Amino acid sequence: MSPYLCTMDGDNPTSILLVLVGPTAVGKTDLAVQWAKQWNTEVISADSRQMYQEMAIGTAKPTVEEMQGVPHHFVDDRSVRQPISAGDFEREAVEKAGDLFTQHQVVVVAGGSGLYVKAMLEGFDEMPDIPPGLREQLNQRLADEGIVSLQEQLKELDPEHYSRMDIQNPQRLVRALEVCLATGEPYTVYRKGKGRGATRPWRSVVVGLDRDREELYDRINLRMDLMLQQGLIGEAEALHPLKHLDPLQTVGYQEIFGWMDGEYDQEEMVRLLKRNSRHYAKRQLTWFRRQHEVKWFHPDQKDEMDTFLQTAVRP
């Protein structure tokens, strides 16, 4: 069996979860729609931000025209006031995939959120319940005191996890801290790898898109220019009163919030938007190359992808 095929069930089921990953602005949306039309199926979005109704421009949410009539699940389906965790997504998305497999042999999953892809492929360890309001308190601290304050606290409470995680990622930082504070134990205690290899009644085929760094970064810079032309600042202004909420602790909004709060001028805001988006793309690629067996292609390698998938997706 190809190393890019993950059999999650010993019976080698014919249902195929066709997973498309890659960094922001690489071209995942277009290819996912092409695949869905090719296999007469639907798309599950594994993007942790595109599900929120109020976040359209800054998340490059696919438009109705871009979706070309293909149903997309977990896109524009809830408010930022009703955030979900990656564990919540796992439960909902696995259930949705099961429903779709009653009608389709192939279901497409597309997105750049590494934890959401991991949720579909492997599942998670069981995490403790968190008292209501604790995450909001930490997000408020993040807004008021900055990320360094939270980094220092996590380093004190769980130095092992601190040394391994991306400490510049505010969402993961808050998640680790809330577990430490709610339980009195290090977050590491709850990350024992039990979720890895969760049984799934399908096979997973994981394909990644990548481009040369200069080409990818040019696309990211252009995308940010287009977002600003489309009204990203106005979208962020409307969300500014909610900036402490978890979904808004993300590239594309935090930079504008900082400008609105007088931390720097507009020129610096635009520079940070582009720089941080490029850094985010680099982190995405690092995650996928470490976490999963991925068959990588340039988006223009259509013939090579078709040849690979003809073998990988056959019953």
WOUR-V144546 format. One record per backbone hydrogen bond with DSSP energy under -0.5 kcal/mol. CO is the residue of the C=O (numbers start at 1). NH is the residue of the N-H. E is the energy in kcal/mol with one decimal. If there is no record, write none. Layout:
co = (CO CO)
nh = (NH NH)
e = (E E)
This chain:
co = (2 4 4 5 6 6 8 9 15 16 16 17 17 18 19 19 20 21 23 27 28 29 30 31 32 33 34 35 36 37 42 43 43 44 46 47 49 50 51 51 52 54 56 57 63 64 64 65 67 71 72 73 78 79 80 85 86 87 88 89 90 91 92 93 94 95 96 97 98 99 100 100 105 107 108 109 110 112 113 113 114 115 116 117 118 118 122 131 133 134 135 136 137 138 139 140 141 141 142 146 146 147 148 149 150 151 152 153 154 158 159 160 161 161 165 166 168 169 170 171 172 173 174 175 176 177 178 179 180 186 187 188 190 193 195 200 202 203 204 204 205 205 206 207 208 209 212 213 214 215 216 217 218 219 220 221 222 223 224 225 226 227 227 228 231 232 233 234 235 236 237 239 240 242 245 246 248 250 250 253 254 255 256 257 258 259 265 266 267 268 269 270 271 272 273 274 275 276 277 278 279 280 281 282 283 284 285 286 287 287 288 292 294 295 297 298 300 301 302 303 304 305 306 307 308 308 309 311)
nh = (5 6 206 7 8 204 200 12 203 18 107 19 205 109 21 207 111 209 26 31 32 33 34 35 36 37 38 39 41 40 108 45 73 110 113 51 52 76 77 78 55 56 61 60 67 68 69 68 70 43 75 45 53 82 83 89 90 91 92 93 94 95 96 97 98 99 100 101 102 102 103 104 16 18 44 20 46 114 116 117 118 119 120 121 122 123 198 134 137 138 139 140 141 142 143 144 145 146 146 149 150 151 152 153 154 155 156 157 158 162 163 164 164 165 167 169 170 173 174 175 176 177 178 179 180 181 182 183 184 189 190 191 192 196 198 202 8 17 6 206 19 207 295 21 297 23 216 217 218 219 220 221 222 223 224 225 226 227 228 229 230 231 232 231 235 236 237 238 239 240 240 242 243 245 248 249 250 253 254 257 258 259 260 261 263 262 269 270 271 272 273 274 275 276 277 278 279 280 281 282 283 284 285 286 287 288 289 290 290 291 292 294 296 208 210 301 302 305 306 307 308 309 310 311 311 312 313 314)
e = (-1.7 -0.6 -1.4 -0.7 -0.8 -2.1 -0.8 -2.0 -2.9 -0.8 -2.3 -0.9 -2.6 -2.7 -0.5 -3.2 -2.0 -2.2 -1.4 -1.3 -2.7 -1.9 -2.0 -2.6 -2.4 -2.2 -2.4 -2.5 -2.8 -0.6 -2.0 -0.6 -3.0 -2.1 -1.7 -0.6 -1.7 -2.3 -1.2 -1.7 -1.4 -0.8 -2.0 -1.5 -2.0 -0.8 -0.7 -0.6 -2.6 -2.6 -0.5 -2.6 -3.1 -2.0 -0.5 -2.4 -2.2 -1.8 -2.4 -3.5 -2.5 -1.6 -2.2 -2.8 -2.2 -1.9 -2.4 -2.4 -0.5 -1.0 -1.9 -1.9 -2.7 -2.6 -3.0 -3.3 -2.9 -0.9 -0.6 -2.0 -2.6 -2.0 -1.6 -2.3 -3.4 -1.7 -1.7 -1.8 -2.2 -2.2 -2.6 -2.1 -2.2 -2.4 -2.0 -2.5 -3.6 -0.8 -1.3 -0.5 -0.7 -2.4 -2.6 -1.5 -2.4 -2.4 -1.4 -2.3 -3.4 -2.4 -1.9 -0.6 -1.0 -2.2 -1.2 -2.0 -0.9 -2.1 -2.5 -2.3 -2.4 -2.3 -2.7 -1.4 -2.0 -2.9 -2.1 -2.1 -2.1 -1.2 -1.5 -1.4 -0.7 -0.6 -1.3 -1.1 -1.2 -3.5 -3.0 -0.5 -3.2 -0.6 -2.1 -2.6 -2.3 -0.6 -2.9 -3.0 -2.1 -1.8 -2.2 -2.5 -2.3 -2.5 -2.3 -1.9 -2.4 -2.7 -2.1 -2.0 -2.2 -0.7 -1.9 -0.8 -2.1 -2.6 -2.5 -1.9 -1.0 -1.0 -0.6 -2.1 -1.8 -2.4 -1.3 -1.9 -1.7 -1.5 -2.1 -2.7 -2.1 -1.6 -2.7 -1.9 -2.6 -1.6 -2.0 -2.3 -2.0 -2.7 -2.4 -2.0 -2.8 -3.0 -1.5 -2.1 -2.4 -2.2 -2.0 -2.0 -2.2 -2.4 -2.2 -2.2 -2.5 -2.4 -2.2 -1.4 -0.5 -2.6 -1.4 -0.9 -0.7 -2.4 -1.9 -2.5 -1.8 -2.2 -2.6 -2.4 -2.1 -2.8 -2.2 -1.0 -0.5 -2.5 -2.7 -0.7)
